[in-house]
Amino acid sequence: MKIEWYLSLAALFLCISCGTKGTREKKEPVTRGTYTNPLLPSGTDPSAVFLNGKYYYTHGTEDKILLWATPDITDLAHATCKTVWLPKEASSSYHLWAPDINYINNKWYIYFAADDGNTDNHQLYVIENTSPDPMKGEFKMKGCIMTNKEWNWGIHASTFVNKGVQYLLWSGWPKRRISAETQCIYIAKMKDPWTLDSPRILISKPEHEWERQWVNPDGSRTAYPIYVNEGPEYFHSKDNKKVIVYYSASGCWSPYYCIGMLTADADSDLLNPASWTKSPVPVFSQSLSGGVYGPGSVSFVPSPDGKELYMLYQARDVPNGDTGGPETRSPRIQKIDWDANGMPVLGIPVRDGVALPKPSGTPVR
């Protein structure tokens, strides 16, 4: 969750670098063919792309954008890491959140949110790299994505193509926050990877109780009510006849942070709110028995041989988060499956330290 209250907590975050450090040590895999979660001691809003035998992975930091490259997504601790973006303008130098990496028309794009030091001024930005390898060449600023004429607050951008049309998804405010904050999911058509070609269309707002939780079990809370739909991510049914948008709901500092789901027919008008149906219940949420709390911010990657699909997400192993102490969210990955109707089955969060088989086709070292 990205909020103005975050300013008072900025000092509590770890200064994340390529040599990531945290308060927990990652357990060693039981065998060479297994891995355990979490993948790193800390890291928020994970995103990755698999291309030509390598995963290119990134996650949120406050002051830079880092990129990892590895043939084994479960072994990020030994991946090559590089700082690929340092802010150059005051308007986008603070609170760099949720970088989302994409490969579009043979170029690399990273979407992220940033501000001028006041989180109420968050805007969406996109940088481009024309090198075939995003660890080489240079990412250059393409600009700010103006999401609406009245107010340009926006975070958590992601993009996808359906029926030859490119769309942008993001989380934004219907209007500027006064005494409470409401984050909604918006969609718009794109002219190119950095320019919108339609007005923003609201397709989801926090209306269910499971989308509106902002008080921790121990009573800690934000300074004002915050109702959350954020982190939208495109996916699809097995037959590609359904468009799916997963999103995160409720406060990310709480154990109630979870994943909701929107669906639409792939042949429908995706800019028509009536085309979208919301699941009345979350499709991925905390595991009390497993000690995994507040799972959210999903993205998807294939196994190296393309035979399996995996979900990246963030979660923590303590129920109350971000009200004191260092960042406790960390990146995780686990295999997903399909149900009888060809819809994804995300499962439940796997307990920390449980040995899981590496993705099919992962090189053995």
C-alpha positions, 0 to 999 in steps of 0.5 A: 500500500502506497500512502501519505502516511508512508512518509512518517515510516520512510526511515523504517525501511531498509536501504535495499541494494544489490547485496540485499540484507534483512532481518531473516536469513534465507534457509538453504534448499534441502536438495539441489532441485528444490528451493524455499520461500522467501526468495530474498529477506525483503522486497516488495511488489515483485515483477519479472519477465522470462526471455531467452533463458533468463529471468529479469526481476525487479522489486520496489525500492525508495530511491532507485530501480534495481534489476536482477538477471538469472536463469533460476528465478528461485535463486535471486540471492546469487543473481546478477544485480544492477542499478538501472535507474537513478532519478534525475528530476526532483518531481520523480526522485522520491518513493519509487514504488512497484517497478513493473518490467515489460518487453514490448515490440523488442524494447524494454519498459519499466513502469513505476510510480514516483513523487516530489517528496509528497506521496500525495503527488505520486505519478506514473512514469515509464523508462525505455531501453532499446538494448536486447539485454536490459542489463546492457544499454541505458534506460531513458525516461519516456515521460510521465503518464497523465492518467486524468486531466483533473488529478494525476495521482497514480501507482502500480502501473502494468500493461497488457495486450488483448486482441491487438490493443494495448491497455494500461492498468493502475491504482488511482484516486477518484478524487484527491484525498481529504479525510479518507483515502480510496484507491480504485483500479482503472484501465485505459487504452494506450497509443504507445507504451507511454501514452494513453489513448482513452479516458481512464475507466474505473473497473473496481473500487473497494466495496467488500469488507475484505477490501476495506481493512486498515486496522491491524490485529494489535490495533495499530493503524494509519492516521486515517481510513484507507480503503484499497484496490491496488497492484492490478496485474493481467492474466488469462484463462487457459483457453485465453477466452477470459481476461483476468485482472488480479489486484491487491485489496486492504492495507498492505501493512495488515495481515488482511492484504489479499488478492481479488479477481476481476474477469471479462470476456476477451471479446468484450469491450474492456473499457466498459465497466459492465464487461467486468465481474468481480469475485465476491471473495478473495482468491488468495489470502493469508495462511494462519496455519502456515504463518504467512500474512498479507500476500499480494502484488502478484505477477506471473512467469513460466518455468524455463521450459514453458511447461509450468506457470508460477506466481510471484508475490509478496508476503510477511511472516508477522501479522502486524506490519509497517508500524515499527521496525524494518520492512517485513515484506519479502518476495515469494514464488509458487506454482499455480494450476488450472481448475476444470473450467480452465481458470487459474488456481492460486492455492494458498501461501506456502509456509516459509522454509518448506522445500519446493521443487524448482520450476521445470527446466531450471538449470542444475548447478 
